Amino acid sequence: MHDYNREHAEKIIEDIFKGEYIATEEKESKSYFFVSYKHKLYDEDDDRAVRVSVGPLVFYKNTGEYKLSGTGDILRDTFEGEMKEAYGYSDEPDSIFVKPLIPEIIAGIQRRRYVNLLDAQFMLESLNEQYPGIEDAIRQLRRDIPYSEYFIFLSDNPDHYKAVKTLWDSFGFRYHWVENDLLLHRSKE
């Protein structure tokens, strides 16, 4: 058995993620240490902090190796249930997912100063009864528009544009036209 070194794990995380993420907590199982991390600037519920297909840093006690886990490791259960046990995960759903209400979404947006994709989808879905078809109006069709900074809003219905502008105004974010596309700013800055 090899000894786990917290400082070495922190250095690996810093190197892998170019200093943007820091180690937050570690969970120990019989055969592993699992080291979680978070973005230095953004909260965990912020799209800008999300790392797709990447799990915790894993220290293998039997070999002394540090390895960044991925979705494949989790799906194949490489860690033989030890990760689930260490983090308290269950195969049973905790509860039924309930979409957040508009005031809750707006509070999250104002706290983060950023609109996540699910925020926009849930808000537009909530407007769909009054404005049929509005929930399908956000697109990413232009390579020259950075998706992390803007949503592209396209609709044939002028009332949809009025509704989304009113919505964006309600949390104080900007929008502007580029050619025939309405760009909704995702960030307060």
C-alpha positions as CSV (number, residue, x, y, z in Angstrom):
1,M,0.0,0.0,0.0
2,H,1.2,3.5,-0.9
3,D,0.6,6.7,1.1
4,Y,-1.8,9.4,-0.3
5,N,-0.3,12.9,-0.4
6,R,-2.9,15.8,-0.4
7,E,-0.3,18.4,-1.6
8,H,0.6,16.2,-4.6
9,A,-3.0,15.7,-5.5
10,E,-3.6,19.5,-5.4
11,K,-0.6,20.0,-7.7
12,I,-1.9,17.4,-10.1
13,I,-5.3,19.1,-10.2
14,E,-3.7,22.5,-10.7
15,D,-1.5,21.2,-13.5
16,I,-4.3,19.3,-15.3
17,F,-6.7,22.3,-15.2
18,K,-4.1,25.0,-15.7
19,G,-4.8,26.6,-12.3
20,E,-8.5,27.1,-12.9
21,Y,-9.7,24.4,-10.4
22,I,-8.8,23.6,-6.8
23,A,-9.1,20.5,-4.7
24,T,-12.1,20.7,-2.4
25,E,-12.6,17.5,-0.6
26,E,-11.3,14.0,-0.5
27,K,-13.2,10.7,0.2
28,E,-11.5,7.6,1.2
29,S,-12.6,4.0,0.4
30,K,-10.9,0.7,0.9
31,S,-8.8,0.9,-2.2
32,Y,-8.8,4.6,-3.3
33,F,-8.8,8.3,-2.4
34,F,-11.3,10.3,-4.5
35,V,-10.3,14.0,-4.7
36,S,-13.1,16.4,-5.8
37,Y,-12.3,19.9,-7.1
38,K,-14.2,23.1,-8.1
39,H,-13.6,26.1,-10.3
40,K,-11.8,28.9,-8.6
41,L,-14.2,31.6,-9.9
42,Y,-17.5,29.9,-10.6
43,D,-20.0,28.1,-8.4
44,E,-20.9,24.5,-9.1
45,D,-24.3,25.4,-10.6
46,D,-22.6,27.6,-13.2
47,D,-22.2,26.2,-16.8
48,R,-18.8,27.9,-17.0
49,A,-17.5,25.6,-14.2
50,V,-18.7,22.3,-15.6
51,R,-16.2,19.8,-16.8
52,V,-17.8,17.3,-19.2
53,S,-17.0,13.6,-18.9
54,V,-14.5,14.1,-16.1
55,G,-14.8,12.8,-12.5
56,P,-12.6,13.2,-9.4
57,L,-8.9,12.6,-9.2
58,V,-8.3,9.1,-8.0
59,F,-5.4,7.8,-5.9
60,Y,-4.9,4.1,-6.2
61,K,-3.6,2.9,-2.8
62,N,-2.2,-0.4,-4.2
63,T,0.0,1.3,-7.0
64,G,0.4,4.8,-5.7
65,E,-0.9,6.1,-9.1
66,Y,-3.0,9.3,-9.4
67,K,-5.5,9.3,-12.3
68,L,-8.3,11.6,-13.4
69,S,-11.4,9.5,-13.7
70,G,-13.9,9.9,-16.5
71,T,-17.4,8.9,-17.4
72,G,-16.2,5.6,-18.8
73,D,-14.7,4.7,-15.4
74,I,-17.9,5.5,-13.7
75,L,-20.1,3.7,-16.2
76,R,-17.9,0.6,-16.2
77,D,-17.8,0.8,-12.4
78,T,-14.0,0.7,-12.5
79,F,-14.0,1.4,-8.8
80,E,-16.3,-1.6,-8.0
81,G,-18.9,0.5,-6.1
82,E,-16.3,2.2,-3.9
83,M,-16.9,5.6,-5.5
84,K,-20.6,5.3,-5.0
85,E,-20.1,4.3,-1.4
86,A,-17.5,7.0,-0.7
87,Y,-19.8,9.7,-2.0
88,G,-23.0,8.2,-0.7
89,Y,-24.5,7.6,-4.2
90,S,-27.4,5.3,-4.7
91,D,-28.9,3.6,-7.7
92,E,-32.3,4.7,-6.5
93,P,-33.5,8.2,-7.4
94,D,-33.5,10.6,-4.4
95,S,-36.7,12.3,-5.6
96,I,-38.6,13.3,-8.6
97,F,-37.1,16.3,-10.4
98,V,-39.2,19.4,-10.2
99,K,-38.4,22.3,-12.5
100,P,-37.5,25.5,-10.6
101,L,-39.9,28.4,-10.6
102,I,-39.0,31.6,-12.6
103,P,-38.1,33.6,-9.4
104,E,-35.7,30.8,-8.3
105,I,-34.1,30.8,-11.7
106,I,-33.7,34.5,-11.8
107,A,-32.2,34.5,-8.3
108,G,-29.6,32.0,-9.5
109,I,-28.9,34.1,-12.6
110,Q,-28.4,37.2,-10.5
111,R,-26.2,35.5,-8.0
112,R,-24.0,33.9,-10.7
113,R,-24.3,36.9,-13.0
114,Y,-24.7,34.3,-15.8
115,V,-27.5,32.5,-17.6
116,N,-27.1,28.7,-17.8
117,L,-28.6,26.8,-20.7
118,L,-31.1,25.1,-18.4
119,D,-32.1,28.5,-17.0
120,A,-33.0,29.7,-20.5
121,Q,-34.8,26.5,-21.4
122,F,-36.9,26.4,-18.2
123,M,-37.8,30.1,-18.5
124,L,-38.9,29.7,-22.2
125,E,-40.8,26.5,-21.4
126,S,-42.7,28.4,-18.7
127,L,-43.7,31.1,-21.3
128,N,-44.8,28.5,-23.9
129,E,-48.4,28.3,-22.8
130,Q,-48.8,32.1,-23.4
131,Y,-46.4,32.1,-26.4
132,P,-46.6,28.7,-28.1
133,G,-43.4,27.6,-29.8
134,I,-41.2,30.0,-27.8
135,E,-39.3,27.2,-26.0
136,D,-37.7,26.2,-29.3
137,A,-36.4,29.6,-30.2
138,I,-32.9,29.4,-28.8
139,R,-30.4,28.2,-31.4
140,Q,-26.7,27.9,-31.9
141,L,-26.4,28.2,-35.7
142,R,-23.5,30.6,-36.2
143,R,-19.9,29.7,-35.7
144,D,-18.9,33.3,-35.4
145,I,-21.0,33.7,-32.2
146,P,-19.4,32.4,-29.0
147,Y,-22.1,30.2,-27.4
148,S,-20.5,30.7,-23.9
149,E,-21.3,34.4,-24.2
150,Y,-24.6,34.5,-26.1
151,F,-27.8,32.7,-26.9
152,I,-29.1,33.2,-30.4
153,F,-32.9,33.7,-30.3
154,L,-34.8,33.1,-33.6
155,S,-38.5,33.1,-34.1
156,D,-41.1,34.0,-36.7
157,N,-43.4,35.4,-34.1
158,P,-42.8,39.1,-33.1
159,D,-44.5,38.5,-29.8
160,H,-41.8,36.0,-28.9
161,Y,-39.2,38.7,-29.3
162,K,-41.1,41.0,-27.0
163,A,-41.5,38.3,-24.4
164,V,-37.9,37.3,-24.4
165,K,-36.7,40.9,-24.2
166,T,-39.0,41.5,-21.2
167,L,-37.7,38.4,-19.6
168,W,-34.0,39.4,-20.1
169,D,-34.8,43.0,-18.9
170,S,-36.3,41.4,-15.7
171,F,-32.8,40.3,-14.6
172,G,-31.0,43.2,-16.1
173,F,-29.1,41.4,-18.9
174,R,-28.4,43.0,-22.3
175,Y,-29.4,41.8,-25.8
176,H,-28.6,43.1,-29.2
177,W,-29.2,42.4,-32.9
178,V,-26.6,41.0,-35.3
179,E,-28.1,41.0,-38.7
180,N,-31.4,39.1,-38.2
181,D,-30.4,37.3,-35.0
182,L,-31.2,38.5,-31.5
183,L,-28.3,37.8,-29.3
184,L,-29.1,37.3,-25.6
185,H,-26.1,38.0,-23.4
186,R,-25.4,35.2,-21.0
187,S,-23.3,37.3,-18.7
188,K,-24.0,40.5,-16.7
189,E,-20.6,42.0,-17.8
